[in-house]
Each structure stands twice: as structure tokens, then as C-alpha cells.
Amino acid sequence: MLVEVEDGRAVRVSGDPDHPTTRGFLCTKVSRYLERVYSPDRLLYPMRRAGEKGEGRFERITWDEALDSIAAKFGEIARSEDGPEAILPYSYGGTLGVVNGASMDRRFFHRLGASLLARTICSTTGNEALTYTVGGRIGTDMENFHEARLIVLWGTNILASNIHLWPEIKAALENGSRLIGIDPYRNRTLDHCHQFIQLKPGTDAAFALAVINVIAGEGLHDGDYIEKHTVGFDELRNRAAEYPPSRAASICGVTEAEVIGFAREYANTRPAVIRVNYGLQRHAGGGMAVRAISCLPAVTGSWRDPAGGLLLSTGGMFKLNETALQMPDLIRGAPRTVNMTRLGEALLEATPPVRAMYVYNSNPAAIAPDQAKVIQGLKRSDLFTVVHEQFQTDTADYADILLPATTQLEHRDAVRPYGHYYLVYNEPAVAPLGEAKPNWEVFSLLAKRMGFDDACFDDTDEDLIRQALSSNHAFLSDITLEKLKRDGWARLRLPDKYAPFSDGGFETPSGKCEFYSERMARDGMDPLPDYVAPRESPDSAPELAAMFPIQLISAKATTFLNSSFSHLPSFLKAERTPTIELNREDALSRSVEDGDAVRVWNARGECILIARISDRVKPGVAFAPSTWWNKLSPDGKNVNVTCSQELTDIGAGATFYDNLVQVEKQAEEQEGGER
């Protein structure tokens, strides 16, 4: 991103026209970034709670007062019987920078002996499944998509969440490529597809295994590639034989012809590439779904082609020196690990109890599942909560100490992407507004307040970037901080027509694509891909579905980025109000009309949404765009109040889309009051 500055104030942001990925344009969210930086609602000074938790009333204090208060409380807890693991850090992807995302913060909490946080809420399921199969978060170079003859968009909305891939897809279409979409929800991107295959939520693995069944049964697989570069094909073929097209059609809610037709087209088209995304992993069997899909390119040999294969994430290609950056050797004792997806459980039931929480780069009151339990935990009078934020989020309302954070325009960082192969440098364009400070600096200051005299807490942001680059890996061999400063970005040392597994070279223990994974067997899991049914669906939980018959999925709203932009005026104007899309059949049976306020609920909680009647979902399925701030929702709750804390099969991730609910029209007198 390029920033124009006049008299110390940023006046315009734009894409770098020389960058091969951004090509001079920005996504909807980032193109309005100045609205975020200069919002009148920015937090600019440290504050202390002045009212009850949740009221959101604060009084201004100095940084010295804030740091002293935090250090004193953390020190008191660390010396208590509960010990330092009663302190919980909570962070995720508020920034993806290596400095402000995961560096000095890890060092501080490691040295303190605080609980470790399993950061599982978004991508661990798919990432670990991909790692078991191909060895890491490695995928097709997006710059080669334009040469594909078949592009499969599987569980992804390119126009909303991966806009810089669209020019590549558009070029492929202009060259006669076919575009196929697979998803339970027909998003706007999929309107551009030649074919749309609409699966029931959470059934992707069954479909993928049936496709392998057809390919193997009809001899459409690449025997040479399989023999040289894979492990366990015979076992995979036997597993896939359990999923004939007729069975998959029944499980997935599609026709046998769709299964067979897709399998033949995929196997017979070269190059063929699959763009798979994280939404389909947010079910009980999400890991197996990603694993089954990621076997397909090796079955057909499509990894041979630079424009073939599969793309979920490229993050594993950036072999940064995480050990130098995060210094796990500082860990004191053997602290427990808390899964962030189960925050509500941790705040209410953990032993020893969570007595303090430091929240940064996240807004758990809005984004965590089983929201009622999370809020109940945040309300605890004996919980000391620090929130380092740019805005007074739902979580910030429960803070005891509230600290102002810088934006990307105000701090230095290096950003590791997960969709392309360019490391990006982030130079501060303007001075921090008010008294805002970046994450790394606050943790450095806090470490010194705690009496930590380790030299690592004196490192600067530039030191941290240099340490991250000191990996000695060939991909990073010619990337230095000086080069990043000069050019703004640097491509990994890879060929222009890079095909990661054209000649094998998988980063698995065997060096091959592991259809059968010995490592998974040792980890107590099924070593072969399989279909794991959703925990909550009419087929897998008929008694629960009798009470709550609608499968609710809640992918990101078009202009939101989780909860990061969902409070800014132009974004609120675009999204208008929290909604739920219902199939006409479901709406009719409930006497719901377009625009009606509806109650959406299950045993975990309820919220009020505005109905939109749609043919983009099947009967029995609904779609509620997320993530709205609670305080900006009609009844002070968003859709995550209905989601469970249950975990996925691989990676212990969140199962946001395993969610059965009931929907009913809101009574008129309540409707008026709620609005």
C-alpha cells in the first residue's frame, strides 16, 4: 500500500502499481483505511475503568500509571498460589505483521510464565490437515492461475476475500478457462461460474472422496505421479470406494451426475487448480475435508503444472526465524495451554482460574463462539482485563485498563502474506496519533516494569525484523531489511513459473504426498482421509434438528474483516444491518417476509436479525454475514451467541458452521422495541 502524506497527515492510500499482486488497486476494506486511522472514535490515551464492567466508562490516565497498574497486578498474581499461568494472553490476526503480531508479546508472556494460547479460531484446522498431506502451508503461485484451463473455487468468495486473485481468474476466463464453484452458499463470486455445485454444509469430504472414487475407478488418475511421489494410494482408493457417487449424492444433497461430471472434468483438464479456503473447515470434520480435497492434485498429477495444484495458504513458504523472534526458551516452568476457541470455558471453569487477561489484536467479546459464556466471564469482578486497541470494541467495554494502539500507518513491520509469495515491508507513514503505541513497544516497556532484565527486551522493531529474516533458508537468502526498505516488498527466491511439487519434494516425513499418514496414526487419528459428519445437522443429529432445524453458516460480510472494520460509518452504510438469508420455502413456512425482524436461537443463545429471502441457500440452510459488533446489533448480540465451543477433528479449531438454530418472526410489539 502506498500512502501520500501532506503536512504530517496521510491524505490518500493506493495500491502499489509495481507490485505483481496488488497491481495498483486495493480491496474495499483497505481502500478506506484512512477512515480508520482518522476516525473520531480512535482511542488515543491510556484509560482506567470508571464504571461497571461492560458499561464502557473510562477516565484518562498516563502511560506510567497504566504500566504500573498492569505490572503490579501481574506481579501479585504471579506470586500468588495460582502462579503466573493464571494470566492469559489473548490475541489473533488484528495485525499479520511479524513484529506486532508475534514477537515481543511472546517473549514477555514466555518470560512471565503465563498460560500459553492455542491460536485456533481461524486457520489451524486447514493448515494442519494440509501439513499432514503435503508437508506445510504451501500452494500454487497465484500469479500462474491465468494459465489454468479449469479453476475450482471450493468454499471461497474471491470477490470479497481474495480480490487480487480475480484478475488472474478473469484472464483465465478470457482464455477459455472453465470456472466451477463448490459451496453451500452461492456467493456473488460464484455467479460468475460456469457451474455451481451446492453441497450441504460440512459434507465436502464426502464429495471429494467420491470424486477420487470415480477418478480411480475409471483409470483417470496419474499412475506415474502417484507411484513416484505419493504414499498410500491403494489405501486411499479403498477408502474412496466407500463413497460411490450415489452415497455422496445422498450425503451432499447433489446429484450423481454432478459428482461424476466434476470428477471427469477435473481429471481430464490440464492445468487444473483448486482454490480452497477456510470456511469449509469450520465443521466437526473440517480437517478431513481439507485433507481429502488436498489429495486431489496428487491423484491427477496436476501438481506437475505451475498453473495446477491447490492453494489454501502460502504462509509456510516464508521460513522466518520464529524461534529468534518469539524466544520459546524463555518459558518458565510448564504452563498450561488454553484453546482460544474455548475462551468462555476457560474464563468460567479453568483451574487455576484465569485471574488476568491481556487482549490485543482481537475482539473476543464479538468474535469468540458461545458468546454468552464469554461475556459472563468478562463480567467477573475478580478478572483483571487489559485491552490494547485502536477503538473501544465490545471487549474494550470490559477492560480495567484500556491502552491506545497504533494502526499500520503508524508503526514499522514486515508482513508475511498467506496468498502470494512476496514479503511486504511496512514503513510508518505518519507519527502515532495521540499517545498510541505499537504492541512490541508496550510489551518491551511492560517487561522492564516487571523487572525483566533480559537483553531481548531492548530489541527495536528493526532488530525484530532482522531476527525474523535470519533463517538461512534459501527462499529468504537475498532478502534483507535494507532491501525491504528500498523496494517495499521482496519475492521469495523462487522461479517465475514455480510449481512447488512438480517433481515431488513434499515436506512430509516421507518426502511424498501422504494419502496415508503414519504421523496421523501416531497422533491417534485416522491415517486416511474420511468423511466426518457435522456435529449439528439434520442427518447427524435428528433429535436436535427437530427443535432447531436450520443449519446456520456465517461467513464474513462483504465489506467486514471479522470485526475490524464493522463499526466504521461507510462500512455500516454498505452492510446496513445484521441479516440472515433464508430460502423462500423456509421463510414461507414461518410467515417471514423480506425485511422482517426474526429471532434466531438455540440452547446457547439468541439474537435478532433482519430476514432476507434468497435462493442462494438451500431449504434448511441459512446464511448470516458476520462479524457485527454486539453494541451495533439490534439486541446487543451477534450470531456468535448461537455457536458452540466444540472443536474440529484436526487442529482443535472452531466449528462456527456446525450450528443448528430455529428462526421465527419477531412479534410486532417486540420488533418495534428492538429496532
C-alpha positions, 0 to 999 in steps of 0.5 A, a space after each residue: 500500500 502506498 500512502 501520500 502524506 501532506 503536512 504530517 497527515 496521510 491524505 490518500 492510500 493506493 495500491 502499489 502499481 509495481 507490485 505483481 499482486 496488488 497491481 495498483 488497486 486495493 480491496 474495499 476494506 483497505 481502500 478506506 483505511 484512512 477512515 480508520 486511522 482518522 476516525 473520531 472514535 480512535 482511542 488515543 490515551 491510556 484509560 482506567 475503568 470508571 464504571 461497571 464492567 461492560 458499561 464502557 466508562 473510562 477516565 484518562 490516565 498516563 502511560 506510567 500509571 497504566 504500566 504500573 497498574 498492569 505490572 503490579 497486578 501481574 506481579 501479585 498474581 504471579 506470586 500468588 498460589 495460582 502462579 503466573 499461568 493464571 494470566 492469559 494472553 489473548 490475541 489473533 490476526 488484528 495485525 499479520 505483521 511479524 513484529 506486532 503480531 508475534 514477537 515481543 508479546 511472546 517473549 514477555 508472556 514466555 518470560 512471565 510464565 503465563 498460560 500459553 494460547 492455542 491460536 485456533 479460531 481461524 486457520 489451524 484446522 486447514 493448515 494442519 490437515 494440509 501439513 499432514 498431506 503435503 508437508 506445510 502451508 504451501 500452494 500454487 503461485 497465484 500469479 500462474 492461475 491465468 494459465 489454468 484451463 479449469 479453476 475450482 473455487 471450493 468454499 471461497 468468495 474471491 470477490 470479497 476475500 481474495 480480490 487480487 486473485 480475480 484478475 488472474 481468474 478473469 484472464 483465465 476466463 478470457 482464455 477459455 478457462 472453465 470456472 466451477 464453484 463448490 459451496 453451500 452458499 452461492 456467493 456473488 463470486 460464484 455467479 460468475 461460474 460456469 457451474 455451481 455445485 451446492 453441497 450441504 454444509 460440512 459434507 465436502 469430504 464426502 464429495 471429494 472422496 467420491 470424486 477420487 472414487 470415480 477418478 480411480 475407478 475409471 483409470 483417470 488418475 496419474 499412475 506415474 505421479 502417484 507411484 513416484 511421489 505419493 504414499 498410500 494410494 491403494 489405501 486411499 482408493 479403498 477408502 474412496 470406494 466407500 463413497 460411490 457417487 450415489 452415497 455422496 449424492 445422498 450425503 451432499 444433497 447433489 446429484 450423481 451426475 454432478 459428482 461424476 461430471 466434476 470428477 471427469 472434468 477435473 481429471 481430464 483438464 490440464 492445468 487444473 487448480 483448486 482454490 480452497 479456503 477456510 470456511 469449509 473447515 469450520 465443521 466437526 470434520 473440517 480437517 478431513 475435508 481439507 485433507 481429502 480435497 488436498 489429495 486431489 492434485 496428487 491423484 491427477 498429477 496436476 501438481 506437475 503444472 505451475 498453473 495446477 495444484 491447490 492453494 489454501 495458504 502460502 504462509 509456510 513458504 516464508 521460513 522466518 526465524 520464529 524461534 529468534 523472534 518469539 524466544 520459546 526458551 524463555 518459558 518458565 516452568 510448564 504452563 498450561 495451554 488454553 484453546 482460544 476457541 474455548 475462551 468462555 470455558 476457560 474464563 468460567 471453569 479453568 483451574 487455576 482460574 484465569 485471574 488476568 487477561 491481556 487482549 490485543 489484536 482481537 475482539 473476543 467479546 464479538 468474535 469468540 463462539 458461545 458468546 454468552 459464556 464469554 461475556 459472563 466471564 468478562 463480567 467477573 469482578 475478580 478478572 483483571 482485563 487489559 485491552 490494547 486497541 485502536 477503538 473501544 470494541 465490545 471487549 474494550 467495554 470490559 477492560 480495567 485498563 484500556 491502552 491506545 494502539 497504533 494502526 499500520 500507518 503508524 508503526 514499522 513491520 514486515 508482513 508475511 502474506 498467506 496468498 502470494 509469495 512476496 514479503 511486504 515491508 511496512 514503513 510508518 507513514 505518519 507519527 502515532 496519533 495521540 499517545 498510541 503505541 505499537 504492541 512490541 513497544 508496550 510489551 518491551 516497556 511492560 517487561 522492564 516494569 516487571 523487572 525483566 532484565 533480559 537483553 531481548 527486551 531492548 530489541 527495536 522493531 528493526 532488530 525484530 525484523 532482522 531476527 525474523 529474516 535470519 533463517 538461512 533458508 534459501 527462499 529468504 537468502 537475498 532478502 534483507 531489511 535494507 532491501 525491504 526498505 528500498 523496494 517495499 516488498 521482496 519475492 521469495 527466491 523462487 522461479 517465475 513459473 514455480 510449481 512447488 511439487 512438480 517433481 515431488 519434494 513434499 515436506 512430509 516425513 516421507 518426502 511424498 504426498 501422504 494419502 496415508 499418514 503414519 504421523 496421523 496414526 501416531 497422533 491417534 487419528 485416522 491415517 486416511 482421509 474420511 468423511 466426518 459428519 457435522 456435529 449439528 445437522 439434520 442427518 447427524 443429529 435428528 433429535 436436535 434438528 427437530 427443535 432447531 432445524 436450520 443449519 446456520 453458516 456465517 461467513 464474513 460480510 462483504 465489506 467486514 474483516 471479522 470485526 475490524 472494520 464493522 463499526 466504521 460509518 461507510 462500512 455500516 452504510 454498505 452492510 446496513 444491518 445484521 441479516 440472515 438469508 433464508 430460502 423462500 420455502 423456509 421463510 414461507 413456512 414461518 410467515 417471514 417476509 423480506 425485511 422482517 425482524 426474526 429471532 434466531 436461537 438455540 440452547 446457547 443463545 439468541 439474537 435478532 436479525 433482519 430476514 432476507 429471502 434468497 435462493 442462494 441457500 438451500 431449504 434448511 440452510 441459512 446464511 448470516 454475514 458476520 462479524 457485527 459488533 454486539 453494541 451495533 446489533 439490534 439486541 446487543 448480540 451477534 450470531 456468535 451467541 448461537 455457536 458452540 465451543 466444540 472443536 474440529 477433528 484436526 487442529 482443535 479449531 472452531 466449528 462456527 458452521 456446525 450450528 443448528 438454530 430455529 428462526 421465527 418472526 419477531 412479534 410486532 410489539 417486540 420488533 418495534 422495541 428492538 429496532 
